Amino acid sequence: RKNFEMMLRRLTGDRDITPLRTFIELVEPVKIYTRHHQGVKYTSSSPLTRVVDAARPESMAARDFARRVDSLLANPSEDNQAAVADLLKIWKRNHTALQAIINTSPALREIESLSQDLTTISEIGMAAGNYYSSRQKPSAAWHERSLELLEAARKPRGQVMLMVVDPIEKLVKAVEAE
């Protein structure tokens, strides 16, 4: 998008856009058929001032992450584990930085809980990756709770959806519970 950076600056109030960019790269707008049923009526003169307006129709970062998870599941090498873990660590820390911006930008409040969910599912993904690579089995309670939290993170907020839920869920399901 031509004005992507400008939209991010507008949303952040000219603060550092890095945490918002990290978040927006992992979401997609709800599909158009459901977008109008999410509480906001759009017209041709509606301003483009929300996160959903800056989100890209397809998250290339989420696709890349899904490929990394597939590589890890096919070959649990240290390199493949690091490729997944490095991204999960970035995403786990992102909410703290984004929260400071959300506190000063009312337009971002609608994605606050989804940003927190990104932290939560990143922690789950890190744990699942560790279980998978070490061939250890998590408890049934951890497995069940992880799947519940992933399902909660799947719900759209601010008319955007986290697109890394499925690959993290795939990693969790690859780890057999005791």
C-alpha positions, 0 to 999 in steps of 0.5 A: 500500500502506498500510504501504509506508513502514513496510516500507521503514523496517524494511528499512533499519533506520530509515535514509533510505529514499529509495535503497531506495524508488527501487530498489523503484519499479523492480522487480516480484516474480517472478510467483506461479507462479515465486516458489515455485521461487526457493528460499523456501517461503511459508506464510500465517504467513511474515513480510513482511520482504523486498524482494519483500514491499515490491515492488508488483505493477506498477512504475508508474515503469517504465511511465512510463520506457517511455513516455518512451523511446517519446517519445524514439524518436518525437521525439529532441528535447532535452526528450525526451532530458532526460526519459529522461536525468534518470531514468537519472542518478538510477538510476545514482547510486542504488546508491552510496547504497543500498550504504551501507544494504545494508552494515548491513541483511542483508535487503537483501543479496539485491538488492545485485547487482540494484542494481548492475545498475541502475547498469550498465544506466542507464549503457548507457541514457545512452550509447544515448540520446546515440548516438540523439540525436546520430545516431552509431553505437556500435561493434559491440562496445559494442552486443553487450556492452550487450545481454549486460549487459541480458540479465544484468540481466533475471535475478531476484534476491531474487525481484524483477525490474528492470522497466526492462531492456526500455525500455533494451534498446529504446533500445539496439536503436534505435541501429544498430551500425557 
